[in-house]
Amino acid sequence: MAHGAVDRMAGLALFEITAGAIGLTMVLIQGLPPADTWGYILGSTVLHLAYLGGLLASYELGQFSQMYPLARGTSPWVVAVVSIVVLQQTLAVGVLAGVLLVSAGLIGLVLIGRPGRRQLPALAAATGTGLTIAAYTVVDGLAVHKMPVLTYMGWVFMLQGFVMPLVVVAWRGTAVLRQPRAAVLSGIGGGVVSMVAYGLVLWAQTRGTLAAVAALRETSIIFGAIIGAVFFGERFGPRRAIAAAVVVAGIVLISLE
């Protein structure tokens, strides 16, 4: 939805307004979080805002079917390293191998296209986006063990959902929010879908290791690559199909543990 929007910045603002409204509703129902958890909420909000900015820059600079895999493929192995070195979590050999396969397959989806010098800014933006994904994944994984998922989710989405549109309006003026009906409906739909997806990931993080959850969530890029080929006319081809198969092999390894 974001990549296909005529005005991507406006589309992103509409996504966030919707998510912010849902988040506000959840906050009114759930109430205040524990006093010692505000650092997680504010940290995740800042990281999500950086992620949104990086994702927008990646889409503007490069092809969806290349930039999204690189952003998503960077995250799992970074989370795995942080989980082992910093958080001292123990990963089974099969899970670790699966995480590495998922990351390798996703990044392979990008490198198969043999990106040149002109694509370096796009690649840098996508890699930076991947690092922000890894960072907020770790913060979220710690936070959901200290407060109810719905409380955390509501506050993070309410804060980022109100800040991001203000940034867009400050940059582009209020006219950016005057969009056609189809764009508004797409923005509302995108906001709802992002809330549901994020909630499922947070729930999963309460029941599994950070690295495994991070790897499995990024398999969405297989569908993203297909969407890029079918709806945006971007090349997929047999080599990218092989890279996607590597991702599936990684999923199997993680699921067997």
PyMOL commands that set and color helices and strands:
alter all, ss='L'
color gray80, all
select helices_A, chain A and resi 8-30+35-61+64-85+93-111+117-143+149-172+174-177+181-205+210-217+220-232+237-256
alter helices_A, ss='H'
color red, helices_A
deselect
rebuild
show_as cartoon
